[in-house]
Amino acid sequence: MQTQLIDSLRDTAEGREADRILRSCVHCGFCTATCPTYQLLGDELDGPRGRIYQIKNMLEGEPVTRRAQQHLDRCLTCLNCETTCPSGVEYHKLMDIGRRYAEQRVTRPLGERLMRWGLRNIVPYPTRFVPLLKLGGVLRPLLPARLRAKLPAAGPDVGAAGRGAAGTGARSAPAMRAGALPAVSSAGGTSGEGRHPRRVLMLANCVEPALTPGAVGAAVRVLDALGIEVVQPEGGGCCGAVSQHLAAPEQAKAFMRRNIDAWWPQIESEEGQGAEAILITASGCGAMVKDYGYLLRDDPAYAERAARVSELARDLSQLLGPDDLARLPSPIDRGAPARIAFHPPCSLQHAQGLMGRVETLLRGTGFDLVPVRDSHSCCGSAGTYAILQPELSVRLRDDKLDALQQGAPALIATANVGCQTHLQAAARVPVVHWIELFDPERTFAAG
């Protein structure tokens, strides 16, 4: 694709990057075949190729319109298009540039501005988010149906009895009461007090401990059983994805730098035995941390460390293999249903390129995965998308649940907090993080 960016952009780092990406697109249109919003709306401007043209027009000097901004807003950033693209167009990087450019030139309605400000200044901060979440639970009966649907649903629980039993603290550490977090080391084990010789860092995810604490606790207990200590250094927090996707890159970079500062002493320990990986249990956050090196590439104080952090970032499915899971008590022998469906989050299969990895682990440990049509497609959660684009999000969720539940699975497993809570709000069966199935302290309710 030929480009002629305006003079004020042409020689900037952002302009050169946009030009590079735009020129790699041959406008073949293959991306439209797998774009969820194009499939729903049938509008070329709501597909990747159309959005690329709109961004190109903006950067070449055409007036930025509210309509164009809305077409960019409707993008899920699911990256189905990047998996499909034969030319390797780095669409998500171009979308970040285009959204920021439009945000600076189009004034949103007051309601939208307040909503986006609230999401950026509440969701990444647990001390703000958790009290509001609890208040929402108390007021649930009084809330409008549309808002009530955004709160975590108390869906059917395949292992409620097991979690209650675990809460008695049969093991000294890590133990988890129902709804509480497990004990995680904050010292990093460098003083010789570590429980195990192997050590990984864990991202202090902003919403996952509140929305899906079972996933966090299960991950820590599984790794503990496998002889791996989990360390969560003080000072870390949100990965920065909420701000990045809401066109607030400087706020996002502040979160990134904070995490790097918190993790670095455990990566480059004086004893020379630094953590072997940075573990992220939510695939959406994992995709973000793996982009730190790119997003901070021009920061002289952080570029090198950010690149190292991205190299160390691991999804659970990368850290654990079939042999590791085979050392644990069999979930099926402990009553877990064998017939399940797996929903691979877009952030796992497209952004991180880990398509089929969890499915292989599950099949290798005895689970029977039901076939799911269009497994590449998005469930509609997409971070804050479910809040900002509720109609499209619900349509995508309902289509996804029809596909997941068509084979009559006993439960749905996934790998991301957003997908889990979004699907559970309307699913007929429990929705869990796949690692919960291997929690050695979890027993499963009969039937």
Beta strands, then each sheet from edge to edge (+ up, - down):
strand 1: 198-202
strand 2: 228-231
strand 3: 278-280
strand 4: 313-315
strand 5: 339-342
strand 6: 368-369
strand 7: 411-414
strand 8: 431-433
sheet 1: 2+ 1+ 3+ 4+
sheet 2: 6+ 5+ 7+ 8+
end
